């Protein structure tokens, strides 16, 4: 490995370690209460060196959001690669999205927040990467719906625009998942009921699109 390649690798490794440290700080203290000093201490770097890699907290947060989006995209891509019908794949994506909310709740919550409240990072390259990643997640769903139309497992009368239908499916399921995040004793009393509610919602959403 050349000196230049080794330095580039070391720089990328340090950048990743900063993002790791920022995740810990953001998820433990909360985004608003976290500071660049907190992140520098967690990463065991000087504050000055931290600024060599990221211009401000928003840029670091953008990197964490991008990582979360990539993790979700990986899950959807894995489902899309399975030898299933389009209808079976779209059901499996719903299950993957619910699993993501349970297994990586900090990422799920961060993507939820990013969709409504968080500004862009201010780094054009990073913001473009995040926009591309988000678009890829929806494109995977839209392509799966097109696959279902092509193999006859989904009803063309119910899917006039695959991308619009993908947005509808994700938005509807996301709303149900957010409902299950409420405190026990309210609309959803326990985790078993939460899983049953999500399963019911996926079944109903899938049935509304399937060919009969």
Secondary structure, DSSP 8 states (H G I E B T S, - for coil): --HHHHHHHHHHHHHHHHHHHHHHHHHHH-TTT--HHHHHHHHT--HHHHHHH-SSHHHHHHHHHHHHHHHHHHHHHHHHTSS--HHHHHHHHHHHHHHHHHHSHHHHHHHHHHTTT----S-HHHHHHHHHHHHHHHHHHHHHHHHHHHHTSB-TTT-S-HHHHHHHHHHHHHHHHHHHTS-TTSSS-SHHHHHHHHHHHHHHHHHTTB--
